[in-house]
Amino acid sequence: MSAVPPRRADLSALDGYHSPQVAATVRLNANESPFPPPESWRDDLAGAVERIEFNRYPDRSAAALRSALGELHGVGADEVFCANGSNEVLQSLLLAYGGPGRRALLFEPTYTLHAHICGLTGTEVVAGRRDAGFRVEESEALRLLAETAPTVTFLCSPNNPTGRAEPAGLVRSVLEHAPGLVVVDEAYGQFAPWSALSLREGPGAAGPGSGLVVVRTFSKTWSMAASRLGYLVADREVVGACEAATLPYHLSALSQAAGVLALRYTAEMEARVALIAEERGRVAAGLAALPVESWPSDANFILFRPLSKPADGVWRALLERSVLVRNCASWAGLPGCLRVTVGTPSENNRFLEALEESLR
């Protein structure tokens, strides 16, 4: 008789990735954009939906979307790979370049999906540590590169959940010394003062054959988390390897159309980024006036640690006031920490008021 066999031995200790969602009026826990897409984008998308032949498979190559992204970043369409959110982009990279007998280097605390997807693909994880200010020390990075020879090195910039962008000098140094791919995860890159995409330009640029991979998403600044759309910019060989590791027709016609249309609203996106960055400064100033420790951020969120009360209790007190933030207190390297997404001005007011009350 048929029976459910034991799961793969190396997966037995893994749990799925979870971002708890509980009822709250002000949801500031998932780093989403607080603003919906422009109404005209919705109208454009409705028209595009009418033209989709739902009885036909989507364009397997996502040619129109890749061409539009290539134009946005000044690269060829064959240097762009698209998938269902940046997480599937990362999975495709590790299916192509990770696996048993290969290593990935990352620096904790950082985005938990990097290590999680390594586990799913059987890739060994080498975990370096960040310093007390959550920065990657260049000397430590170069030591680990020399000692472990990783096939893939992850740099999250800005780093989630700590918020700072990696300095350009560090990324250049890692790129110079890494024996394999250097994956700069820029899920929040539009909020940062610089992008690793700039390393593809000018003297000493990371040109053909370079292992530089820059990963981005439509979920944050493009207000399209529901569309699950992400992409990378990299050497043509890397793009081809990701295509080989991905299932056919993985990206729906609807997602492709939504992405192409979104790229026509760059000015609106940049205005929203500017507003969120302005609000980020206001939230940071509000935190500085309260009994909390907080860290500078180049993203759309801020990491902070309550000093007068335990973080778990503050998180619950905020939720009682219908304000939901991310509880990071039990995460390795982040004892007693909470993370708040920058929301709309009114949501940020609610958060600061609720936090002040919760800390009393």
Buried (B, 14 or more C-beta within 10 A) or exposed (E): EEEEEEEEEEEEEEEEEEEEEEEBEBBBBBBBBBBEBBEEBEEBBEEBEEEBEEEEEBBEBBEBBBBBBBEEBEBBBBBBBBBBBBBBBBBBBBBBBBBEEBBBBBBBBBBBBBBBBBBBBBBBBBBBBBEEEBBBBBEBBBEBBEEBBBBBBBBBBBBBBBBBBBBBEBBBBBBEBBEBBBBBBBBBBBBBEBBBBEBBEEEEEBEEEBBBBBBBBBBBBBBBBEBBBBBBBBBBEBBBBBBEBBEEEBBBBBBBBBBBBBBEBEEBBEEBBEBBBEBBEBBBEBBEEBEBEBBBBBBBBBBBBBEEBEBBEBBEBBBEBEBBBBBBBEBEBBEBBBBBBBBBBEBBBBBBEBBEEBBE
